[in-house]
Amino acid sequence: MQTAVLSESIETVDLETRLLIVDDDPGIRELTAAFLVDHGYVVDVAEDAAAMRTALVRHAYGLIVLDVMMPGEDGLSV
């Protein structure tokens, strides 16, 4: 039964959903963002928790991909 729900949700995914990538590594951040943009998503990036909070004030996000091991305020404490 879960498989039917999963395939149904995949078929109805909104590719205009805005996503946020939060990672202190610019290579990972940009590579992940480029992949998602190539697949039709609208993607913003942030290099740390402070930049993420600024982005959250500006937009609502359907998904945030958050690095757990960032220096300073890590992804778990965010």
C-alpha positions as CSV (number, residue, x, y, z in Angstrom):
1,M,0.0,0.0,0.0
2,Q,2.8,2.4,0.7
3,T,4.2,1.9,-2.8
4,A,1.0,3.2,-4.4
5,V,1.1,6.3,-2.2
6,L,4.8,6.9,-3.0
7,S,4.3,6.6,-6.8
8,E,1.2,8.8,-6.6
9,S,3.1,11.5,-4.8
10,I,6.0,11.3,-7.3
11,E,3.6,11.8,-10.2
12,T,2.0,14.9,-8.6
13,V,5.3,16.6,-7.5
14,D,5.3,20.3,-8.2
15,L,8.5,21.1,-10.1
16,E,8.0,24.8,-9.4
17,T,8.6,24.2,-5.7
18,R,11.4,26.4,-4.4
19,L,14.2,24.5,-2.7
20,L,17.0,25.7,-0.4
21,I,20.5,24.2,-0.3
22,V,22.4,25.0,2.9
23,D,26.1,23.9,2.9
24,D,29.4,25.6,3.8
25,D,31.2,23.8,1.0
26,P,30.6,25.9,-2.2
27,G,31.4,22.9,-4.4
28,I,28.7,20.7,-2.9
29,R,26.3,23.6,-2.6
30,E,26.6,24.5,-6.3
31,L,26.7,21.0,-7.6
32,T,23.6,20.0,-5.8
33,A,21.8,23.2,-6.9
34,A,22.8,22.7,-10.5
35,F,21.5,19.1,-10.5
36,L,18.2,20.2,-9.1
37,V,17.9,23.2,-11.5
38,D,18.6,20.9,-14.4
39,H,15.6,18.8,-13.2
40,G,13.3,21.8,-13.2
41,Y,13.4,23.0,-9.6
42,V,13.8,26.6,-8.4
43,V,16.8,26.5,-6.1
44,D,18.3,29.0,-3.7
45,V,21.6,28.5,-1.8
46,A,22.9,29.6,1.5
47,E,26.4,29.1,3.0
48,D,25.5,29.1,6.7
49,A,22.6,29.2,9.2
50,A,22.5,33.0,9.1
51,A,22.1,33.1,5.3
52,M,19.5,30.4,5.6
53,R,17.5,32.5,8.1
54,T,17.7,35.4,5.7
55,A,16.4,33.3,2.8
56,L,13.6,32.0,5.0
57,V,12.4,35.5,5.5
58,R,12.2,36.1,1.7
59,H,10.7,32.8,0.6
60,A,8.8,29.7,1.6
61,Y,10.6,26.4,0.7
62,G,9.1,23.0,0.0
63,L,12.4,21.4,0.9
64,I,15.6,22.4,2.7
65,V,18.7,20.3,2.1
66,L,20.8,21.1,5.2
67,D,24.4,20.2,5.9
68,V,24.6,18.7,9.4
69,M,28.3,19.4,9.9
70,M,28.7,23.1,9.3
71,P,31.2,25.2,11.3
72,G,29.6,27.6,13.8
73,E,26.0,26.7,14.1
74,D,25.6,23.2,12.7
75,G,22.6,21.8,10.9
76,L,21.4,19.9,14.0
77,S,21.2,23.0,16.1
78,V,19.4,25.0,13.4
